[in-house]
Amino acid sequence: MKQSCTASVRRGAAIGAAVAIVTASSAFGIGATSAMADEAPTPLTPATTVTTGTSDGSGGAASDPTSATADETGTTPPVVTDDPAESPAPAPTSDPTTDPTAAPEPSAPTTTPAASAPTEDAPEQSAAAALAFPEGTSADAPLVLTATVGDTVSRTFTATGGSGTVTYKVRGANGSPVIGQGDFNSDFSFDGTTGTLSGSPRYALRTYTFQVIATSGSETAVEYVELTVKPGAPVGVTFSVAAQQSSGLWQVEPDGTIWEEAVGKGRVRIVSDVPVATGTTLSLAGLAVDAYGNRVTGSDQDDDYPRSTVTSTVASDRAVWDPAGANLVTFTEAGTRTVTVSEGGVSTSFTVVVTDEPFAFVDPSSADAPIAIAPTAGEQFTRTFDVSGATDPSDIRYELRGVQGEPFDDTYARNGLDLAVDPTTGVLTGTGTAATSFRFQVVATSGGQEAVANVEVTVSPAAFAKLVVAVLPSDRDPESESWSVDGDTITHSTPDGGSEVVDAVPARQGQRMLVLAVPVDAFGNAVADHDDLTITSDVASDRIAYDPSTAATWVTFEHASPHVVTVAYQDRTQDIRFDVTPTAATAGATTDTGSGRLAYTGAETSGPLAWALGLLAAGGGLLVHRLRRRRA
């Protein structure tokens, strides 16, 4: 009986000590070296005995470590023995404090309370067995922790009780496996066996809200946590540098490293200095940051750019503060100087080289007066773009951009112009096949400075190569048929996409047909207008009339018989065979005169001419439309 009572007492003392240790750990938090608590953590060792309860100090008192040790060394060993005969009843005069072999008298009243104590404390032990975190947090009252950027942090979350082994996992405030924007998961790791969160945060001025979930058997317990990360010590000032008179842009790091930036590309390369021309004003917007780039002064809400100060080693340089939140520095004297930006108790310096000659293309240009290049279709053209004012001529780089400065893409090639510029020499080469105009920019950069040349390439048609001819009916029905003529071949096309080769274009006596003809070069570019053509018929009664509103010719057949209409330009001709059949006279019948206006003029985009032009060989039809617009 003494043995069971003593074991119960020992178990009760052990549980109380374990709970007290966890409570002490939670109360002390993470040490200053880990930047997650205000006080240094107490080492968790078996000999440590602390008060049980929540982290705010509430809860019952743990067993006194001195009395627990005395009970185990003075009372228990004689009771827990394999041979009762070796433990005789003590004499009334025995002193247990001086005789370690003496055992209390069985009937002594001092042993009876010890035997009954576990029975009286049984309800408390049963309540402690429920799985719980000692801090007693909630979503509205989480455990608040802080950490500092760059420090190695560690925090162990321990739940007590449960029916078996306790495991842990960490989740976002809403139960998501991703905490914050995902950077928490990359900066911290969590041990699901020990409940230890460790890592080194890199991002400041943010608060992570998450849950630590403990599981034991079918029981779960949740610890609600709020971790705020503070910036580290300032190491320097980082700032952007922008030239107000040009598109030059740089970024200076806290250690003075200068990054050249380009529009649409961000950081391009590291340079040794910022080159500008005399009279240039630079805008400097600086922030004091820690080693990870986190700002250490102000906040994103109350002060985007705190007021910084700028000094230069050249006395004539003028620095003023722009209320918009930047320093404006103007350089009026050529030479090299060191510019220093200070903010938040730290400073960063960089080198500026000022020259008398601005960085620019030798040949001036503008959007309204671009540099003109006029090649012929199919012929390669070449032009060199020279610049001046570069601090390091070997450092110049060239690229192409769209007419508005947008990234250059394959739109130009798809429209008939292949272009390329040598990135180191500035030599532009290209070949155009479409007779039209193209506008773009050649951009030179040097040390973050930019020079822009506006260019217009106008491609002229090549030599006359062939006639492109089509015939349309006079009814101008979008669902009607058409005929294309190429040499001796006449192809009949229907609206459903079908086509066949025929001997002649059918027509009715008294009907008029529209002849559309364009002289083109080898690339399908129109080389002359329709009214430059000569159109005749081998039947004298045919009426031939040029219609300027359609840039085509109407042919009216008065006689039923085979007809040959001939289109001529320079030394080339194209015959069109018509088979005109008689039409019986009908009361009230009138001659179809048509409106004389076709789709590609812009009035009727679904008209037969627009449809028939797509049938013309070598894309000539599209070029007729282009020619028509040019004449307009």
ABEGO torsion letter per residue (X at the ends): XAAAAAAAAAAAAAAAAAAAAAAAAAAAEBBAAAGABABBBBBBBAABBBBBEBAAGBEBBBBBAAAAAAAAAAAAAAABBABAAABBBBBAABBAAABAABBBBAABAAAAAAAAAAAAAAAAAAAAABBBBAAGBBAABBBBBBBBBGBBBBBBBBBBEEABBBBBBBBBAAGBABBEAGAAAAABBBBAAAGBBBEBBABBGBBBBBBBBBBBEABBBBBBBBBBBBBBBBAEBBBBBBBAABABBBBBBAAGBBBBBBBGAEBABBBABBBBBBGBBBBBBBBBBBAAGBBABEBAAABABBBBBBBBABAABBBBBBAAGBBBBBBABBEBBBBBBBBGGBBBBBBBBBBABBBBBABBBBAABBBBBBBBBGBBBBBBBBBBGBABAAABBBBBBBAAGBBBBAAAAAAGBBBBBBAAAGBBBBBBABBBBBBBBBBBBBGGBBBBBBBBBBBBBBBBABBBBBBBBAAGBAABBBBBBBEABBBBBBAAGBBBBBABBBBBBGBBBBBBBBBBBAAGBBABBAAABBBBBABAABBBBBBAAAGBBBBBBABBEBBBBBBBBEABBBBBBBBBBBBBBBBGBBBBAEAGBBAAAGABAABAAAAAAAABBGGAAAAAAAAAAAAX
